[in-house]
Amino acid sequence: MIKGKSLWPSLKSKPLLGRFLAEMGEFLALREGLQLAKLDNLPIQIAEVDASNLVSILNSNVSFLGDACFIVNDIKALFLEVGIYECLAIPRTGNSLAHNLARLASSSNR
């Protein structure tokens, strides 16, 4: 513990009703991670996801108009708040944490 804070913050999952496509699960997992970083004032400069289509959406200056537009807007705002300047695609084998979080987010009601 450092001044009353645990080095490993506990996470509480938020159950969501419904079924989600993998893309939505990736977005939800990324947003949750960014909210945690913001809450704990963690400095982050690069976001890594395992889906290149998400990277294209998140790095684009054009407004996303898909079903997840509200989540994409949240993520882009959180990028600015926590200091992220770049989003990169890396293979799942190199980013198992993101993959597992996305899988849990997409199956939250099972």
Secondary structure, 3 states (H helix, E strand, C coil): CECCECCCCCCCCCCCCCCCCHHHHHHHHHHHHHHHHHHCCCCCCEEEECCHHHHHHHHCCCCCCCCCHHHHHHHHHHHHHHCCCEEEECCHHHCHHHHHHHHHHHCCCC
